[in-house]
Amino acid sequence: MTGENDYGIQQDAEHKYWYNMKTGEVEQGFQSPAPNRVGPFDTRAEAEHALEKLRENSAKWAEEDAEEGR
């Protein structure tokens, strides 16, 4: 089954890739508890670069907040 749930997460997310923040490993599907995972990512390569993506997003949001005077 595909489509988005109420939180905007694809329902086929159990088949996608996740980065485990606790172990530093890439997982396919829901192998570890949700608080330890970030994702989902479409490919293993994207999940392998999850920390870089998180840093980029954080910097972008900080810049946007600064521009808005927060």
N, C-alpha and C positions, 0 to 999 in steps of 0.2 A: 504494500500500500504506500502510495506517495502522497505528497501534498504537505501543507504546513499546518502545524497545530496552533493553539492559541498564543504561543510564545514565538512564532515565526520559525520554529525549527522543523526541518524536513522530517516527515515521519519515517522516511527510509534511512534516517540517521544511524540506525543500528548497524548499517552496512558500510558506513563511511569511516574515515580515519580520525583518530583523536590523539592528542598529545597528552601523556600522563605527566603532570607537573611534579608528582612525587618521585617517580622512577626515571623520568627523562626519556621514556620509551614511547614509540608510536604504536598504537593499538588499532585494530580494526574491530568495530563494534563496541558494545558496552561491556568491556572486560573489567573495568575498575570502577570504584564508586564515583559518582558524578562530581563531588567536590575536588577530586584529583585530576579531572579531565578538562581540556579545552578543545573546542572544535564545534561542530564537525568540519572536516576538510574533505574535499573531493578526492585528493590523491595523497599517497604516502609522502611524496616530496613536499607538498604544502604543509602537512602535519610536522614533518621534520624541521621546518623553519617557523614553527609556531611562536617561539620566543621572540624571533625577529619581528614577526607581524604584530605581536602584542606590544613590543617597544615602539614600533612605528605608530600604531594606533594611539598609544598613550601620549606620545609626543604631539601628534596631530590634535588630540583633544585638549591638551594643555595649551597649545597655541590658540585654538579656537576660543577656549575659555578666557585667555589673556586678551584676545581681540574684543571679546564681549564685556570685558571689565569685571570678570568674576573673581 
